[in-house]
Amino acid sequence: MSDLERVKAFLAAHNTMTLATTGLDGGPQAAAVFYAADDQLNLYFLSSPSSRHSQNLMRDARVAATVHSDGQAWQKIRGVQIEGSVQLVEDARMLGEAVRTYAGRYDFLRGLLDDGGDGPPALRGPVASSRFYLLRPAWIRLIDNSQGFAHKEEWTFDSNG
C-alpha cells in the first residue's frame, strides 16, 4: 500500500474530524464534524451556515483539522493532521460530488441527500438547512507510532490537489 493510500485508508476508517477555525476575535475555535473523503483526499462535511465554525469560514477559509483514533496506548497512536482551506460547495457539479461522496459514506442520510424525502425524521430539518463544505488539504501529516515513536510522514499539495 502506497503512503497516500495509507492516509486514504485511515480517513476511510474514521468519520469525525476536529476542525479548527479562527474566531471573530482572532482566537482559535474547534468543532467536531462528520466528514467523507474522496479519492483526492478532499473532505466534505455538512454544517449549518449559522454555526460558529461556518461563520468563521466565511471570514477566513484557512483551517487545521485532525482525525484520530480514541483510547490508544502510546505505541499505537495513529492520526492525521491537515492544514488547508474550506469553501462552501455551491457549484452544481461539485454539489453532486459532495452528495455522492457523503451519501456513500452515511447510508442513513442517502434518502435525505438524494431527494430530501426519506431518512430519519429527526434529521430532515437540520439536513435541509445545512450546506456542504469542502476542505482542500494543502498539507497532510500522518502520525503512526506503530512504525516507531513519533513516526510521521508529510505531504504538501498545490491548490489543484
C-alpha positions in Angstrom: 0.0 0.0 0.0 1.5 3.4 -1.0 1.9 6.1 1.6 -1.0 8.2 0.4 -3.1 5.0 0.2 -2.5 4.6 4.0 -3.8 8.1 4.5 -6.9 7.3 2.5 -7.4 4.1 4.4 -7.1 5.9 7.7 -9.6 8.5 6.7 -12.0 5.8 5.4 -11.8 4.0 8.8 -12.8 7.1 10.8 -15.7 9.5 10.5 -15.1 12.6 12.7 -12.6 15.4 12.3 -11.9 18.2 14.7 -12.0 21.4 12.6 -10.1 24.4 13.9 -11.1 27.8 12.6 -10.3 31.4 13.5 -13.0 33.2 15.5 -14.2 36.8 15.1 -11.7 38.0 17.8 -8.8 36.2 16.1 -8.8 33.3 18.6 -8.9 29.6 17.8 -12.2 27.7 17.8 -12.7 24.0 17.2 -15.7 21.9 16.2 -16.2 18.2 15.6 -17.8 17.4 12.3 -18.6 14.2 10.4 -16.7 14.0 7.1 -16.4 11.9 3.9 -13.2 12.0 1.9 -13.0 11.5 -1.9 -10.1 9.8 -3.8 -8.2 13.1 -4.0 -8.3 13.5 -0.2 -10.8 16.3 -0.2 -13.0 16.2 2.8 -16.7 17.1 2.6 -18.8 17.9 5.6 -22.3 19.2 6.3 -22.9 22.1 8.6 -25.4 24.8 9.3 -24.4 28.1 7.8 -25.3 29.8 11.1 -22.9 27.6 13.1 -19.9 29.4 14.7 -17.4 27.5 12.5 -19.3 28.1 9.3 -19.5 31.8 10.1 -15.7 31.7 10.8 -15.1 30.0 7.5 -16.9 32.8 5.6 -14.4 35.3 7.1 -11.3 33.1 6.9 -11.2 29.9 4.9 -7.9 28.7 6.4 -8.3 25.7 8.7 -6.5 23.0 10.6 -8.1 19.6 11.2 -7.3 16.3 13.0 -8.6 12.8 12.7 -7.5 10.2 15.2 -8.5 7.0 17.0 -9.7 7.1 20.6 -8.3 5.2 23.6 -4.9 4.4 22.3 -1.8 3.2 24.0 1.1 5.5 23.1 2.7 2.7 21.0 -0.5 2.6 18.8 -1.1 6.3 18.3 -2.2 7.0 14.8 -3.7 10.1 13.3 -3.9 12.6 10.5 -3.2 16.3 10.8 -4.4 18.6 8.0 -4.0 22.2 7.0 -5.9 23.7 4.1 -8.8 25.8 3.1 -12.6 25.3 3.1 -15.1 26.5 0.7 -18.9 26.4 0.6 -20.0 24.0 -2.1 -22.2 25.9 -4.5 -21.3 24.7 -8.0 -23.8 22.0 -9.2 -21.1 19.6 -10.3 -19.3 19.9 -7.0 -22.5 19.6 -5.1 -23.3 16.3 -6.9 -19.9 15.0 -6.0 -20.4 16.1 -2.4 -23.8 14.3 -2.2 -22.4 11.1 -3.8 -19.4 11.0 -1.5 -21.3 11.8 1.7 -24.3 9.6 0.9 -21.8 6.8 0.0 -20.3 7.1 3.5 -23.5 7.6 5.5 -26.3 5.3 4.3 -28.8 6.6 6.8 -28.6 10.0 5.1 -28.9 8.8 1.5 -32.6 9.5 1.1 -32.4 12.9 2.6 -29.4 13.9 0.5 -30.7 12.4 -2.8 -34.2 13.7 -2.8 -34.9 15.4 0.6 -37.5 12.8 1.5 -36.6 9.5 3.2 -34.3 9.5 6.2 -34.5 9.8 9.9 -37.3 12.3 10.7 -35.2 14.0 13.4 -32.6 14.9 10.7 -34.9 16.2 8.0 -34.9 19.8 9.2 -31.3 20.0 10.2 -30.0 18.4 6.9 -32.3 20.6 4.8 -31.0 23.7 6.4 -27.3 22.6 6.2 -24.8 23.2 3.4 -21.9 21.2 2.1 -18.4 22.4 2.7 -15.2 21.2 1.1 -11.8 21.1 2.9 -9.0 21.0 0.3 -5.8 19.9 2.0 -2.6 21.9 1.4 -0.6 19.8 3.8 -1.2 16.4 5.5 0.8 14.7 8.2 0.2 11.0 9.0 1.3 10.1 12.5 1.9 6.3 13.2 3.7 5.3 16.4 3.3 1.6 15.3 6.2 2.4 12.9 8.3 3.9 15.8 7.8 6.6 18.4 6.8 9.9 16.8 6.9 8.4 13.3 5.4 10.9 10.8 5.1 11.4 7.1 4.1 14.6 5.4 2.7 15.7 2.0 2.2 19.1 0.5 -0.3 19.7 -2.2 -0.7 22.6 -4.6 -4.0 24.4 -5.0 -5.0 21.9 -7.7 -4.6 18.9 -5.4 
